[in-house]
């Protein structure tokens, strides 16, 4: 069997406590996650449970306190050069137009201007933005800006896509359009995806597998569910099928106590 595209192996992440001097806060404890080549995996769990911490570990932006990360079978040292990262917050540079934002990574990699422009133009067309090359971020809708960010990541052809609630700020109609857009682009070459979301319906509609995390501190996986819904999928239609409802009920049953626990903890803070 081939090695996982991404392996987070028995990772613990602890930080100095901001409330109590000399104490440590354990955000993630003894957590192991695998993403197979071409697999779409979503992490769900309560707010503040450490999902983004795990994504930052996978990206090489955060060194775990213990455990290790392997990418395509090799130990990760420093930044994960095989991954692309799509953030929840706006990540486009406001002083650059769409084509210049998309070609940023190629520019930093030393690709010639004429070639980076050609590839950026192609990617803008692939995400439905042909003709918008000269528009600046403030001239684009929220959904359009997300399309530019998606092209900005995919133009570098990453083996692994790390996505931190990328569509959470969008209205529901635009969000579902972007989810279908993502699935269409992903299905073309089946990159490995680790996707974070608070929305269980989104996780089920997109994924091959959903992993449920416990409430923090000391977050760890408490459930793993194969999503055996047929592909290709339309995220609007798949939500109406009986098996989708069955999966949602099963996963929510595992999540519910942890969500309530996380909510109680947030009220204390």
N, C-alpha and C positions, 0 to 999 in steps of 0.2 A: 504494500500500500504506500502511496506517496505521503510525504510529510505534510502536516497541516500548513496552510498558507500562513496562519498566525496561531501561535500557541502562547498563552499566558499561563505560566506554570507555577502554581502554589505561591502566588504573589500576595504580599502584605505591604500596605502603604500606611505609615504612621507619620504624624506631623507634631511639631511642638504645639501644645495647647495655647490658644489665645486667652482663655479665661483663667487658667491656673498655671502659674509659673512653675517650670520644672517638670510638668506632666506632659504626657504624649497622648494624642488623639489618634486612634486607629480607624482610618476611614474604610480600608479594605483589608480583609484577613483571609489568608489561606485560600485564595481564589484561583481556580483553574478554568480556563476557557479555551476552546479550540474552534477555529474556523477553517473548514476544508477548502481546497481550491475550488473556486466557482460557487461557493456557498454564500447565501444571504442570511445572516444571523442578526437578530435584534435583541437588545437588552432592555428589559422593562423593570420598573421598581419604583418605590416611593421617591418623592422629591428629596434630594440631598443624600441619596443612598450610595453615592460613589460611582455612578455610571460614567461621568465625565473623567473621573480619576483613572478608571480602567482604560478609557480611550486615549488619554494622555500617556499612559504607560505603553500602550500599543504603538503610539506614534513616536516613542522615544523622547517625548518632551518631559517626562517625569521618570526618575530612577526609583524603582520600588525599594522598600526597606529590606525586603527579602524575596526570594524567588527569582525567576528569570523569564525572559521573553525570547521566543525563537520565531524568526521570519523566514519562510520557505526553507525550513530545516536548519537555519544558521542562527547562532546567538545574536541577539540585537545589541549593538554597541553604539550609543549615540542616537542620532535621528534615524528613523525608519525611512530609508530612501526608496523603498518599494511601495510606500503608501501615499495616498492623497487624503487630505483632511478637509472636510467641509464643515464649517462652524455654524452654530446656531445664530450668532450675531452677524450683522453685516460685515463682510470682509473685503468688499471692493474698495479700491482707492478712488476717492471722489474726484480727484484731479485728472484721472485717466478715463478716456472713453471706453466703450465696451470692448473694442478690438484690442486696445492696449492693455486692458485688465486681463483679458483672456490669454494674451501672449506673454504675460509677466514671467511665468516660470521658464518658458523657453528663452526669454531674454537673459535671465539669470544663469541659464545653462550655456550661454554663448552661441545660441542658434542665430544664424544670420537674419537680419531684419526682413528681407523679402520672403524667406522661408517661414518665419514665425507669423508674418502677416497672412500668408497663404493658408497655413494650418489653422490660425485663429478664425479666419473667414469661414473655413469649412466647418469648424466646430460651432460657430454661431448659427450657421445654417442648420446643423444637426439638432440644435436645441430650439429651433423655430424662431430665430432672431435674424434671419437674413434681411439686410436693409437697415439694421439698427447699429451697424458697426461704429458710427460716429456719435451715438448718443452717450451722454454721461449718466452716471448712476441716478442723479436727481431727476433725470428726464425719463426714467424707466419705472414701471410699476413694481410692486414687491415681487410678484411672480417672475417678471422679466429679470430682475436683479438676481433672483435665485438661479435662473437659467444661465446667466452669465457666470455665476460662481460655479455652477456645475461644469460648464465648458472649461473654465479656468483650471479645475481639478483634472478633468478627463483628458485634456490636451497633452498632459504629461504621461499618459498611458500607465497609471499606477497598477500594480498587481493587486493591491488591497485598497479598498475605499473605506475610510473612517468617517462616519457621519454623525454629528452631534445635534440631534433635533433640528435638522436643517429647514424643515417646513413649518415649525411650530408657530411662527409669527404671522403666517398667512391666513386669510379667511378660508373657510371650509371648502368652497368651490375651487379656489386657486390651489389649495393644498392637494386636493384630489387630482387635479390636472397635473401637478408636479409629481405626485406619486406615480401616476401612469407614465409620465415622461421618463422618470427614473427607471421604472421597470423595463420600458422599451429600450433604453440605452444599455442597461445592464444585460438584458437578454442577448444583445448583439455579440458580446464576447465573454459574458459570465465571469466578471471579476469577483474576487472575494470581498464581501461587505460585512463590516461590523457597524450596526446602526443603532443609535440610541433614541428612544422616544418615551414619552409619558403616555402616549396614546396606544392602548392595547389593540384597538381596531386597526390602527396603522401598522403595528408590528405584525399582526396576523396576515393582513392583506398583502404585505410586501415579502414576507420571509419564508425561508425553508425551515427555519428553527427559531423558536423564541425561548430565551433564557430569562427566568425571573430571579431578581436579586432581593435579598432581605433588606429591611430597614437598617440604617446605620445606627450607631457605629459598628465597626467590624462587619461590614457588608460581605456577603458571600452568596453564591447561587443556591437557591432552594427548590428550583424546579426547572425542567427542560422539556420542551414540547416540540415534536416534529409537526410541521404544518404541511399536511398531505393534500393540499388543495391543488387542483390541476393548473398548469401553466400552458399558454400565457393567460394572465389574469387582467381583468378590468376591476380596479379597486372599488368602483361604485357598485358593480353588479355582484362581485364575490361576497360582499357584506350581507347580501340578502339570501344566501344559500343556507340550507339547514345545517350543513357541516360546519360552516363558519360560525354560526350561532353556538353550536355544540363546543367547538374549540374555545370560543370566547368564554363560555360558561366555565369550562374546565380550568382554564388559565386564571380567570378572575377568582375562582375558588381558592387557588394557591396564593394569589396576590393580596386578597382583601385584608387579611389580618395585618400584613406588613404595611399596607397603605394606611390603615387606621393607626398603627403604631407610629409610623413616620409623621402623621398629622398630629398626634398627641405630643410627640417630641418637639415639633415646630412651634406648637402653642406655648410650651414651656420656655422656649428660647425667645 
